[in-house]
């Protein structure tokens, strides 16, 4: 339960430290006194979005602190333990808002995200706002009430998981089928392009070697002519060859070496040069003798290089990169050829997902039907006590004949009501008046609250549109609810306020500069005065005070 609410510099609240008790606590006060600010503070501390407009004028930041006793909140305690947030018998939540609009949240002193804070707060506090009765007109909200009462969270999660799996596989299957023609065209193109490249004998493909061979054959006539000329100059011409002239120099220097020893070294160098010339001439001779003019081979090479250049331009790559292109096409072709297999696989999965979904959905529908009968009876009894003596409430659970899964099962859930005897049950939105909606909403909230995990419930003027003896019954129901949960209720009805275990009075004070909202816990005498104000307005008579005292004594007895 919520033990303490501490607020600093939030809107018109400068400083507030409020201790709360078990049972039913009511907040009353004049319109505009600041009751809504207290609920705003609770909402902010529990994860609502914040901005700088919440900060009190001339203050740097606003801060809200909540203290919870976890002895009656096992789900919240388990979540804290799971997230290693120092779970014991108490939980402290802190939220700060700065002037730049940024805010920070803490759980037991540890920084946390708003998502985590909301997850925890949903297990601690349940808030029913002023317009809760309007949400009842939405079929999705009606489904949520029924599933919550029936404790369908697990089977609903399994149903929706099966739906999500079916939807994912179904959409992928539809996309593949739609693209089947295009994929076939792509497969044909890939296969054609790959066949073109395979002409190149890619396993032995060497563009550099092909290019070199082509260059040599294309210029072989020049090579042979120049080569033979150079061979003649080196050794074949006996009169003017390099070999002959070096040989003559060696002979002459050998004679001089006998006269001057300095000629021996140059003579050795010339002999070495002669050996090099002879070896070069021999290699050149071997090369020239091995060459053969082959026009057919040249034509083959020209054709092959032409194909290579055409394919290079086509694929916009260099000739050396063509094997890489072929490898990519092979990979792509393999992927495309498996699309048919994937279609078969997905077709099977989609059918299996549908079977799983409809199996879960059937179980979910059965649980809804069983819970709907019980809840309808309970709410019918409650609305009869709340001033609709002939009222009848029913929850219609109608399985829909659908071919494809949808979120949250395949049941149509609708709240039906008959306010007067003899009239058929009709949808809530088409029958109930504003006052009737408020009573039906309160009946649903009170009836289903016993099955909620949150130990603290907050009702913000949910008794609007109700008065007289019905208001007293509402107060009794809320007080009864306070026996098993902590209930906070903002109300303007003295019949409800008189039933409270704790009465909190919200009021404003002001000076020349600022207005401040404050809260105080009323004593029994002060409660009589406040109840009289709620009964009689500005001029409070002795009769009004006596009536207020009687109401209070009856309420707390």
Order of alpha helices (4+ residues) and beta strands (2+ residues): beta-beta-beta-alpha-beta-alpha-beta-beta-beta-alpha-beta-alpha-alpha-alpha-alpha-alpha-alpha-alpha-alpha-alpha-alpha-alpha-beta-beta-beta-alpha-alpha-beta-alpha-beta-alpha-beta-beta-alpha-alpha
